[in-house]
Amino acid sequence: MKKVIATIIAGLFATAAFAQTPAAPAAAKAEAKHTKEVTKAQAKETKAVAKADAKEAATVADAKADVASAKADAGAAKAKAHHKATKTKAKAAEEKASAMAEAPAAK
């Protein structure tokens, strides 16, 4: 009889221990899910920040390239204008020289 009572009591303890076990993993599971969601959100935020930084850097690089291109264009235009002015001055000097050469001959 003592063995039967001991078996029943042992069975009750085992049942009670088994019935309480699922509660702990459910809480741990919920905590793990929450941690995973937080980690995902942080990763998305980091990715978005990195993408925005890269976009800003590309914009700055494009602006610098545009400035460099504008400076090169201005330099080319300046050189062209200088060449044209030199050519015009040379032509004017040549015309003056020819006019001076004709003027003494006409006297």
Order of alpha helices (4+ residues) and beta strands (2+ residues): alpha-alpha
